[in-house]
């Protein structure tokens, strides 16, 4: 078996990256595998390459429609025609046709939500699934930073399709989260491949600012002066749009905002514009970035900071996938602390909210649909919060056929659920406290303490490490061209781009020809 030959022929790579070959060999032996590879380390190769050696189809569960579509398009661009994405955006007739001929596809990408469809499950039951892949597997862990209830049903789906070997992939997970992934997926005889998550080429800079105005000015200045492209993370949709306006007012045009409130077609368009270098800057919430295959992102700025280390690592890991020097800058002020806490719990039902819902169910006996309408539309519950609640209604059989199960022991169920909520609340608060302490830390290497949270150590130290060890910000800035008392910033990426800039600056068009 010549894995390198297939790698060359199908993916145009001459050698494997760290960890890829070892993971593939274990999968081909029929083992269950949990793998943690750093962002940008080429996780998709770990299941795409075995697809050419295993009989049957590879079923890949992907959490984001945009991520799924991106993976499908990449495979098609390499000439792979036997690939399909099953999600809620497929037209009805198209989906019916695909489900009837599902066995002809080598790679079947699915969202966790569509796996709740009986029609889809029946179609999958007729297909030989040779490998079951869970991408972004930390979503299945109740202790993970992006916990999603739909992921908790994946073990049942895996059994439904014949319990094939399973590959669970993640870029950031603590030991506790990895253990929970194994438990929730019901994996036995698991081979763990946990590799260093450090990205030495990404310098880390944490800067405290005294006011919101200082933070805005610093962000605008960085966008003007840093080599791009870049991504700026915010805590709210409103801030992404506001910063785009401010940047445009300051002469930065190739910028766009991205958040969950956009239509799906708009989100996909913006992603593609960014990937294809039609946009230089994306101002976004954490809805942007997962699976974005753009190698040349040069900087990440956190205008608002996340609530835990896992999210921070995921987000800064979108820089420097080409291995070139990049930088992650986090700006914070004392006012940000309350914002971070509010954001952390906005999609998480509190004990008092659970008490309210139990009282509502036991006094008004609303149908499941009516309860959803009340909580989401009248009381402002987010869809994520509702799905978490609905999962527990199902788990404890509080509803049967969408009607209240009046034989349910509500007091006993409430006690169990509130115990779960209490444990998750304490963990979230601890994670946020630990991250805040890291922000204000002033006596140790930031990278070193960041890796300690994942029981890892620095393997190779670079001069451009972090703000504690020392950074030369000039390394990350565009070329400066002085014009008298003024200065302009230019970014020369390659000879073609440099030539375009020269021609734009000094060339004149005459008779259809460019003259210098």
FENLIN-V309827 format. One record per residue. N is the residue number from 1. RES is the residue in one letter. PHI is phi in degrees with one decimal (999 if undefined). NEAR is the number of other ideal C-beta (glycine too) atoms within 12 Angstrom. Layout:
# FENLIN-V309827
N,RES,PHI,NEAR ; N,RES,PHI,NEAR
This chain:
# FENLIN-V309827
1,X,999,16 ; 2,X,-105.8,13 ; 3,X,-64.8,27 ; 4,X,-64.3,19 ; 5,X,-65.5,16 ; 6,X,-66.7,24 ; 7,X,-59.1,28 ; 8,X,-70.8,15 ; 9,X,-70.5,17 ; 10,X,-94.4,25 ; 11,X,-123.9,30 ; 12,X,60.4,14 ; 13,X,-112.8,22 ; 14,X,-91.6,11 ; 15,X,-150.8,16 ; 16,X,-80.4,24 ; 17,X,-81.7,26 ; 18,X,-55.8,24 ; 19,X,93.4,29 ; 20,X,-61.2,34 ; 21,X,-64.6,27 ; 22,X,-62.4,24 ; 23,X,-65.2,42 ; 24,X,-61.1,39 ; 25,X,-60.6,22 ; 26,X,-64.1,28 ; 27,X,-66.0,39 ; 28,X,-67.5,28 ; 29,X,-81.8,18 ; 30,X,91.2,20 ; 31,X,-84.0,27 ; 32,X,-78.2,33 ; 33,X,-134.1,43 ; 34,X,-113.0,42 ; 35,X,-127.3,45 ; 36,X,-118.1,37 ; 37,X,-122.7,37 ; 38,X,-63.4,38 ; 39,X,-54.2,40 ; 40,X,86.2,34 ; 41,X,-88.9,30 ; 42,X,84.2,33 ; 43,X,-65.6,43 ; 44,X,-63.6,41 ; 45,X,-59.2,38 ; 46,X,-63.6,42 ; 47,X,-113.4,44 ; 48,X,-72.3,39 ; 49,X,-65.7,41 ; 50,X,-57.6,41 ; 51,X,-59.0,36 ; 52,X,-87.3,31 ; 53,X,-115.1,25 ; 54,X,-92.2,30 ; 55,X,-80.1,17 ; 56,X,101.9,29 ; 57,X,-110.6,37 ; 58,X,-101.8,44 ; 59,X,-101.7,50 ; 60,X,-116.4,46 ; 61,X,-91.2,47 ; 62,X,-124.6,42 ; 63,X,-78.4,37 ; 64,X,-122.7,33 ; 65,X,-61.9,32 ; 66,X,-65.8,38 ; 67,X,-63.8,34 ; 68,X,-60.4,39 ; 69,X,-63.4,33 ; 70,X,-63.9,30 ; 71,X,-63.8,39 ; 72,X,-62.9,35 ; 73,X,-64.9,23 ; 74,X,-63.7,29 ; 75,X,-64.6,34 ; 76,X,-63.3,19 ; 77,X,-64.7,15 ; 78,X,-86.7,24 ; 79,X,98.9,13 ; 80,X,-83.0,25 ; 81,X,-97.4,14 ; 82,X,-88.9,24 ; 83,X,-139.0,32 ; 84,X,-147.7,37 ; 85,X,-116.5,34 ; 86,X,-101.5,41 ; 87,X,-151.8,32 ; 88,X,-70.1,20 ; 89,X,-90.4,21 ; 90,X,-70.4,26 ; 91,X,-58.6,11 ; 92,X,-55.1,13 ; 93,X,-64.7,10 ; 94,X,-63.3,16 ; 95,X,-65.3,24 ; 96,X,-59.2,17 ; 97,X,-64.3,16 ; 98,X,-63.8,29 ; 99,X,-63.2,30 ; 100,X,-71.7,17 ; 101,X,-118.8,18 ; 102,X,-64.1,34 ; 103,X,-68.4,23 ; 104,X,-81.2,21 ; 105,X,-95.2,32 ; 106,X,-79.4,35 ; 107,X,-122.0,41 ; 108,X,-118.7,44 ; 109,X,-91.9,45 ; 110,X,-135.6,46 ; 111,X,-86.2,35 ; 112,X,-62.3,40 ; 113,X,-67.9,27 ; 114,X,-70.8,34 ; 115,X,-72.4,37 ; 116,X,-84.8,26 ; 117,X,-79.4,25 ; 118,X,-62.6,14 ; 119,X,-61.9,21 ; 120,X,-67.3,33 ; 121,X,-63.2,26 ; 122,X,-63.4,16 ; 123,X,-65.1,32 ; 124,X,-65.7,34 ; 125,X,-65.0,20 ; 126,X,-90.3,21 ; 127,X,-105.0,35 ; 128,X,-80.6,23 ; 129,X,-92.4,37 ; 130,X,-92.8,31 ; 131,X,-152.4,45 ; 132,X,-109.4,44 ; 133,X,-112.5,47 ; 134,X,-114.4,47 ; 135,X,-84.2,41 ; 136,X,52.0,42 ; 137,X,-66.1,45 ; 138,X,-62.3,40 ; 139,X,-64.2,42 ; 140,X,-84.3,42 ; 141,X,-88.1,37 ; 142,X,-66.3,31 ; 143,X,-100.1,30 ; 144,X,-78.7,38 ; 145,X,-80.4,39 ; 146,X,-131.3,37 ; 147,X,-54.2,35 ; 148,X,-132.8,32 ; 149,X,-64.3,34 ; 150,X,-61.4,31 ; 151,X,-69.2,39 ; 152,X,-67.9,32 ; 153,X,-93.9,30 ; 154,X,-71.2,41 ; 155,X,-61.4,28 ; 156,X,-65.1,21 ; 157,X,-65.5,37 ; 158,X,-59.0,34 ; 159,X,-66.9,20 ; 160,X,-61.9,25 ; 161,X,-96.3,35 ; 162,X,100.1,21 ; 163,X,52.8,23 ; 164,X,-72.0,31 ; 165,X,-54.6,37 ; 166,X,-119.7,45 ; 167,X,-117.5,49 ; 168,X,-105.4,52 ; 169,X,-114.8,48 ; 170,X,-153.4,47 ; 171,X,-103.2,43 ; 172,X,-144.9,44 ; 173,X,-157.2,43 ; 174,X,-77.3,32 ; 175,X,-58.9,19 ; 176,X,-63.0,24 ; 177,X,-68.0,38 ; 178,X,-61.2,34 ; 179,X,-62.0,24 ; 180,X,-70.3,29 ; 181,X,-58.3,42 ; 182,X,-61.1,30 ; 183,X,-65.8,22 ; 184,X,-68.3,32 ; 185,X,-89.4,37 ; 186,X,61.8,25 ; 187,X,-87.3,32 ; 188,X,-120.0,17 ; 189,X,50.1,16 ; 190,X,-84.6,26 ; 191,X,-97.1,27 ; 192,X,-100.5,26 ; 193,X,-121.6,31 ; 194,X,-111.5,32 ; 195,X,-111.1,31 ; 196,X,-56.2,26 ; 197,X,-94.4,39 ; 198,X,-66.6,36 ; 199,X,-118.0,42 ; 200,X,-58.8,26 ; 201,X,-77.9,31 ; 202,X,-102.5,41 ; 203,X,-73.2,39 ; 204,X,-117.0,44 ; 205,X,-130.3,36 ; 206,X,-114.2,35 ; 207,X,-130.4,31 ; 208,X,-87.7,24 ; 209,X,-115.6,27 ; 210,X,-89.0,15 ; 211,X,-154.8,16 ; 212,X,-62.5,23 ; 213,X,-61.5,14 ; 214,X,-60.8,19 ; 215,X,-66.5,34 ; 216,X,-60.7,27 ; 217,X,-63.1,21 ; 218,X,-65.0,31 ; 219,X,-63.5,39 ; 220,X,-61.1,31 ; 221,X,-64.2,24 ; 222,X,-64.2,40 ; 223,X,-63.2,40 ; 224,X,-69.1,29 ; 225,X,-106.0,29 ; 226,X,-79.5,39 ; 227,X,-63.8,33 ; 228,X,-105.8,38 ; 229,X,-71.5,39 ; 230,X,-145.0,44 ; 231,X,-125.8,51 ; 232,X,-119.7,50 ; 233,X,-100.3,42 ; 234,X,-129.0,38 ; 235,X,-88.0,35 ; 236,X,-141.8,26 ; 237,X,-63.4,23 ; 238,X,-59.6,17 ; 239,X,-70.2,29 ; 240,X,-61.4,35 ; 241,X,-72.4,23 ; 242,X,-64.7,24 ; 243,X,-68.4,44 ; 244,X,-60.7,33 ; 245,X,-60.3,20 ; 246,X,-64.2,30 ; 247,X,-66.0,35 ; 248,X,-65.7,21 ; 249,X,-62.4,14 ; 250,X,-99.7,21 ; 251,X,84.7,14 ; 252,X,-103.2,30 ; 253,X,-96.8,16 ; 254,X,-84.1,24 ; 255,X,-137.6,36 ; 256,X,-149.3,34 ; 257,X,-98.1,36 ; 258,X,-146.7,39 ; 259,X,-157.3,30 ; 260,X,-68.0,24 ; 261,X,-82.6,17 ; 262,X,-78.7,24 ; 263,X,-65.1,14 ; 264,X,-58.0,21 ; 265,X,-61.8,14 ; 266,X,-66.8,18 ; 267,X,-62.9,33 ; 268,X,-63.4,26 ; 269,X,-60.7,20 ; 270,X,-62.7,33 ; 271,X,-58.1,36 ; 272,X,-66.2,24 ; 273,X,-62.2,23 ; 274,X,-69.4,36 ; 275,X,-60.9,30 ; 276,X,-91.9,18 ; 277,X,62.9,22 ; 278,X,-89.2,19 ; 279,X,-126.3,31 ; 280,X,-97.1,35 ; 281,X,-138.9,43 ; 282,X,-116.7,44 ; 283,X,-100.3,43 ; 284,X,-146.4,44 ; 285,X,-89.6,35 ; 286,X,-71.1,37 ; 287,X,-68.7,34 ; 288,X,-104.2,39 ; 289,X,126.1,41 ; 290,X,-61.8,36 ; 291,X,80.8,35 ; 292,X,-68.4,40 ; 293,X,-93.9,31 ; 294,X,-124.0,35 ; 295,X,-76.2,21 ; 296,X,-107.0,31 ; 297,X,-67.4,43 ; 298,X,-98.1,39 ; 299,X,-148.7,44 ; 300,X,-123.3,47 ; 301,X,-117.9,45 ; 302,X,-100.9,47 ; 303,X,-75.5,43 ; 304,X,-123.4,40 ; 305,X,-92.7,42 ; 306,X,-76.5,40 ; 307,X,-96.0,37 ; 308,X,-160.8,38 ; 309,X,-63.9,38 ; 310,X,-59.0,41 ; 311,X,-63.4,36 ; 312,X,-60.4,41 ; 313,X,-64.2,41 ; 314,X,-57.9,38 ; 315,X,-74.9,44 ; 316,X,-71.9,46 ; 317,X,-68.7,37 ; 318,X,-81.2,45 ; 319,X,-93.7,44 ; 320,X,60.6,35 ; 321,X,-69.1,32 ; 322,X,-84.7,20 ; 323,X,85.4,18 ; 324,X,-81.4,24 ; 325,X,-61.0,30 ; 326,X,-142.0,40 ; 327,X,-142.2,42 ; 328,X,-116.0,47 ; 329,X,-115.2,40 ; 330,X,-116.5,42 ; 331,X,-108.0,36 ; 332,X,-142.9,34 ; 333,X,-133.6,26 ; 334,X,-61.1,17 ; 335,X,-66.6,22 ; 336,X,-72.3,33 ; 337,X,-62.1,24 ; 338,X,-70.1,16 ; 339,X,-60.5,28 ; 340,X,-60.6,34 ; 341,X,-66.1,25 ; 342,X,-63.3,19 ; 343,X,-65.0,29 ; 344,X,-59.9,32 ; 345,X,-107.8,27 ; 346,X,-68.1,24 ; 347,X,-107.5,29 ; 348,X,-129.2,33 ; 349,X,-67.1,35 ; 350,X,-81.8,26 ; 351,X,-60.7,23 ; 352,X,-65.5,14 ; 353,X,-68.3,28 ; 354,X,-62.9,34 ; 355,X,-58.4,20 ; 356,X,-62.0,23 ; 357,X,-65.9,38 ; 358,X,-61.4,33 ; 359,X,-63.5,17 ; 360,X,-64.0,25 ; 361,X,-64.4,32 ; 362,X,-79.0,22 ; 363,X,-104.7,12 ; 364,X,-103.2,15 ; 365,X,48.1,20 ; 366,X,-71.2,24 ; 367,X,-65.1,19 ; 368,X,-61.7,25 ; 369,X,-64.7,17 ; 370,X,-67.2,20 ; 371,X,-63.6,31 ; 372,X,-59.8,26 ; 373,X,-61.1,15 ; 374,X,-63.1,22 ; 375,X,-71.6,30 ; 376,X,-79.0,20 ; 377,X,-86.5,15 ; 378,X,-90.7,14 ; 379,X,-110.5,19 ; 380,X,72.9,14 ; 381,X,-67.3,29 ; 382,X,-72.5,22 ; 383,X,-63.3,21 ; 384,X,-64.0,24 ; 385,X,-62.7,28 ; 386,X,-64.2,29 ; 387,X,-62.6,29 ; 388,X,-63.4,34 ; 389,X,-65.9,39 ; 390,X,-60.3,29 ; 391,X,-59.1,27 ; 392,X,-72.9,32 ; 393,X,-58.1,35 ; 394,X,-70.0,25 ; 395,X,-59.8,20 ; 396,X,-102.8,25 ; 397,X,51.4,19 ; 398,X,-73.7,36 ; 399,X,-126.0,30 ; 400,X,-129.2,16 ; 401,X,53.2,11 ; 402,X,68.1,18 ; 403,X,-112.2,20 ; 404,X,-60.6,26 ; 405,X,-83.1,22 ; 406,X,-71.8,14 ; 407,X,-89.8,12 ; 408,X,-68.5,25 ; 409,X,-84.0,16 ; 410,X,-61.9,29 ; 411,X,-64.7,16 ; 412,X,-68.2,15 ; 413,X,-64.9,27 ; 414,X,-59.5,26 ; 415,X,-62.9,18 ; 416,X,-65.8,21 ; 417,X,-65.7,30 ; 418,X,-65.0,25 ; 419,X,-66.8,17 ; 420,X,-62.0,27 ; 421,X,-61.0,30 ; 422,X,-61.7,19 ; 423,X,-64.4,18 ; 424,X,-67.3,30 ; 425,X,-62.8,24 ; 426,X,-61.7,16 ; 427,X,-65.9,29 ; 428,X,-61.5,33 ; 429,X,-64.8,22 ; 430,X,-65.9,22 ; 431,X,-59.7,32 ; 432,X,-66.7,33 ; 433,X,-61.4,21 ; 434,X,-61.4,24 ; 435,X,-68.1,36 ; 436,X,-61.5,30 ; 437,X,-62.9,21 ; 438,X,-66.0,34 ; 439,X,-62.6,35 ; 440,X,-91.1,24 ; 441,X,-59.5,23 ; 442,X,-136.0,15 ; 443,X,-127.6,12 ; 444,X,-158.8,20 ; 445,X,-58.4,27 ; 446,X,-65.1,37 ; 447,X,-62.5,41 ; 448,X,-60.7,24 ; 449,X,-71.2,29 ; 450,X,-64.3,40 ; 451,X,-69.2,30 ; 452,X,-59.7,21 ; 453,X,-65.2,31 ; 454,X,-112.5,33 ; 455,X,57.7,17 ; 456,X,-127.4,25 ; 457,X,-126.9,18 ; 458,X,-67.7,25 ; 459,X,-91.0,17 ; 460,X,-139.5,13 ; 461,X,-93.5,18 ; 462,X,-108.9,26 ; 463,X,-61.8,15 ; 464,X,-90.5,27 ; 465,X,-103.3,32 ; 466,X,-158.1,35 ; 467,X,-68.4,27 ; 468,X,-76.5,23 ; 469,X,-74.9,23 ; 470,X,114.4,18 ; 471,X,-132.7,28 ; 472,X,-106.5,17 ; 473,X,-63.7,23 ; 474,X,-62.4,15 ; 475,X,-63.1,22 ; 476,X,-110.1,33 ; 477,X,-96.2,25 ; 478,X,-70.1,28 ; 479,X,-68.2,20 ; 480,X,-100.7,17 ; 481,X,-117.9,17 ; 482,X,-87.8,11 ; 483,X,-125.6,11 ; 484,X,64.8,7 ; 485,X,-88.1,6 ; 486,X,-100.5,9 ; 487,X,-141.6,15 ; 488,X,-116.6,18 ; 489,X,-110.6,26 ; 490,X,-125.4,24 ; 491,X,-116.8,30 ; 492,X,-96.6,18 ; 493,X,-95.8,22 ; 494,X,-156.6,12 ; 495,X,-65.5,10 ; 496,X,-67.1,12 ; 497,X,-66.4,18 ; 498,X,-62.0,16 ; 499,X,-62.8,17 ; 500,X,-58.4,18 ; 501,X,-64.9,22 ; 502,X,-61.7,17 ; 503,X,-65.7,17 ; 504,X,-65.9,15 ; 505,X,-76.4,16 ; 506,X,-119.5,13 ; 507,X,-86.7,15 ; 508,X,-131.5,13 ; 509,X,-89.7,11 ; 510,X,-145.8,9 ; 511,X,55.2,7 ; 512,X,75.9,7 ; 513,X,-121.9,10 ; 514,X,-94.6,16 ; 515,X,-118.4,11 ; 516,X,-91.1,13
